[in-house]
């Protein structure tokens, strides 16, 4: 008998003859009470969300990060609790919200009642610290196409809610172009230090109209780009060779690329900012570092 794919309610599976009680204990692990997942199957934020909904007796609405997960948002830690809107008390691994939802704030995804992308963005942007809120909004926007106008519509119905001040700031910083949390952190570092907001995912074309590069973020006017180099850029020989060729071609086309690593971003952010400012100055930028330059970086990590 093949293992059951995805989370399932144990008693239902036994009653249907899909699994025996012995198999339930030997082949599966309980995610929540009476909700199981096959051993060896990775628990993701999406499967955790589905398991929590099953645990609720199919009576809850997925919300917050759980809603974002079923929409395809990436970079959500599967170890974080699932989020549901329902009556009742919290249990280990599930956060219960008791919010009242307007009819326009819910929909159905894979048969599960779920807050809309706009409502999910409204909730995500109000919670945790600002940096994590922006990272999660970036991912949600990339997965769903939700934009500030959509979230503002929800915000207008809940003006007095907790966390709306942070939400507005997070929406100002949201950008669907970020392809990783570290790209978001890099962008936030630059903006917080008062630099002009960079454009994300800049397409660069050669003289024949062929796109030969896409830059993580930067300023086309001054041909200064900033790229975050993840581990694959250093450990994969083919990727490394491709990067070297691409950087050479970008340089030949007048671009200056500032490369950022995790170590630089975490331990030497001033160096990153200094290199970007120097490159912009050489390219002709005559702007001034804004007031944000005096802010601490306590939220940048």
N, C-alpha and C positions, 0 to 999 in steps of 0.2 A: 504494500500500500504506500503510495507516494505521500510525502509530507504535505500538509495543507499550506497553501501559499498565503502569506499575510496573516495578520492578527485574526483570531476567531474566538467565539465564546465556547468554552470547553463543554458545558452541559449540552449545548445545542449540537455540537459536533458528535458527541457520544450518542445522543438520542437519534441522530440521523444515520448512525452507523459509519460515519466517516473516520472514526478513530475509537479505539478501546480505552478504557480507563488506564490500563497498564501502559499503553502507548502514550497516553497523555502525560504520564509521569516520566517516562523514559526518553521520549523524543522531543518534548516541548518544554518551554520555560514560561512561567507565569509573568506577564508584564504587569498586570493588575489582577485583582481577585477575579478568578474564573475567565480571564482573558489570556490567551496563550499565543506564543510565537515559536516556530520551529527552532530547535537548537542549531547553532551555526549560521542562522540568518541574522544579518546585521540589523540592529534596531536603529532606525532613522527617526528624525523629527517627524516625518510624515507618518510612519507606521506607529509611532508613539501616539500621535494625534488620533489615528483611527482606533487604536486600542483603548484610549481613554473614552472615546465616544461609545464604543461597545460596552465598556464598563458602566457607562451611565444608563444602560438599558436602551440605547439609541434615542435618548430623550433630551440630550444636551445640544448646544450649539458650539461648534468649534470657534475659538476666538484667538486674538493676539498672535503669538508665534505659531500656535497650532494651525490657525487659519492660513498664515503665511506659508507654512510648510506644505499644506495640501495644494496651494497655488503654485508650488515649485520654487519658492524662495530658497536660495542656497545659504550655506554658512550658518545654519541654526544648529546649535549644539544638541545632539539627541539626548544628552544627559539632563537637559533642563526639563522642568515639569511641563506636562501638557497643560493647555488652558481651555477651560470650558465655561460657558455661561449656562447656569442652571441653579435651581434651589438646592440647598443641602450643604453639608460640611465638606471641607477639603480632606483629602487623603494623601498619603505619601505619593509623590510623583504627579500630582494633579493640583493645579490651582483653580479654584472655583471663583468666578466673578458673578455677581448678581445684578449686573447692569440691565436696564430696560432697553430693548432694541426697537427702533422704528422698523416698520415693515420693509422699508427701502434699504435697510442695513443688513439684511440677510439674504442668502441665496442657498442653493443646494449644489454641493460638489461631491461627485462620486456617491450620491445618495445620502450625504451627510449635511444637515443644516450647518451653515458656515457663515460667519460675518463676511460681508463684501470686502473686496480689496481696499476700498476707501475707508470702511469702518476698521479693518485690520490696521491700516496705516495710522488712523486716529489713535488707536490703542497703543500700538508699538511706539509711536513718537512721544507718548506721554510717560513712558516707563523706563526704568534703568537710567543710566547717565546719558548725557547728550551724545557722546561719541558712539555708544552702542545703538542709540536710537537712530542716528543717521546711517550707520552701517546697515541696520535692518530695513530702514526705509529705502535705501539705495537698492538692496536686494529685492525687496517687494516691487519697487517700481520697474526694475529690470525684468522680473518674472511676469508681471501682470500689465504693465503699461499705465498703472495708476499714476496720476499726477496731482500736483498741489490743489488744483481747482476741485478735484474729486474729494479730497480730504477736507478742504475748506467747507464744502457743503455739509459734511458731517459735523465739523467743528461748530458751525453756525447754530446747530441744534443743541449743543452742549457747552455753551460758553463758560459756564461756571465750574466746569469739571476740574478735578485735580490734574495738574501737569500740563495745562494748555499753554502756559507760557513757554515751557520747553518745547512743546509740540510745534509752536509757530517758528521758533528758532531752527528746529530740526528740518522743518519743511523748507525754510530758506536755504538750507544747506544740501537738501536732497538732490541726488543726481543719478539717473538710471544708467549712466555710462560706466559706473564703477563695476569692475569685474572681479573684485576681491575685497575683503575687509581692509587689507593693507593699502590698496589703492585709495579707498575712502579715507583712511588715516593720513595718507600722504597729502591728499587734497585738503583735508581739514587743517593740517599743519600749516600749509601755505596760506590759506584764507585767514586763519587765526593770527598769523603774523602780519596781516595787512596787505598781502599781495592781491592783485586782481584775481577774481575767480577764474580758474582755468577752464577751458573747454575740454570735454572728455572725448576719448575715442576719435582722434583727429585722423582722417584719411589723407594720405599723401600720395600724389600721382606723379608719374614721370612725364616727359615731354610728349609721349604718345597717348596720354590719358589712361595709362595702366596704373592701377593702385598697387604700389609695391610695399606700403607700410601703413600701419595704424598705430598711432602714438597714444599711450594711456591718457595723457592730459598735457595741456600746454597752451600756448598762445600763438595762433597762426600769424597774427600781425607782425610778431617779432621773431617768428620761427624758432621759438624755444620750447622744447618738450621735456616732460618729466616722466620717467618710467620706473615702476617698481619691479625689481628683478626678484622673482621668487626662486625657490630652489631648483626648479626645472631649467632655469636659464644657466645654472652653473653645473648641474649634474648630468644633463642630457647632452652628449657630444653633438648630435644633429641639431638640436635647438641652439646650442652655443655657436656652431658654425653659421647657422641662419642669422642669428643675432648680429654677429660680426659683419657679415655681408650687408645686412640691412642698415646697421649704423653707418657703415662706410658710404652707402648710397644716400642716406639722409644728410650726412655731412657734405657730400658733393652737391646736394641740392640746397645747401645753405642753412640746414638745421643744426642747432646745438641741442644735444640730448643730455640731460642731467639724470644719472642713474641712481636709484635709491635702493638700499638693501634693508633687511629687517634690523640689522645691527645699527645702521646709521639712523634709521627712523626712531629706534628705541633709545639709543644712548647718545647720539650726537645730532639731534634735530637742528641745532644751530648751524651745523655744517651744511646740511641740506638747504636751509633757507639762504645762507650766504652764497652758495653756489648758484642757486636759481636767480637771486638778485643780481649777482655779477653778470650772469649770462644775459639777463634782460637789459641791464645797463649797456652792455657792449652792443646789444642789438638795437639800441635806440630808445628804450623805455625811459621816460622822464618823470614817471610818477613818484609819489612819496609813499613810504611804508605807513599804513594807516594806524589808527589807535589800537587795533587788535594786536599790534606788535608788542604792546606792553602787558598783554595778558599772559598768565602762566599757562603751562602745558599740562596742567593736572588732568585734563580731560582728553588728552591726545593719545594716551596709551590704551 
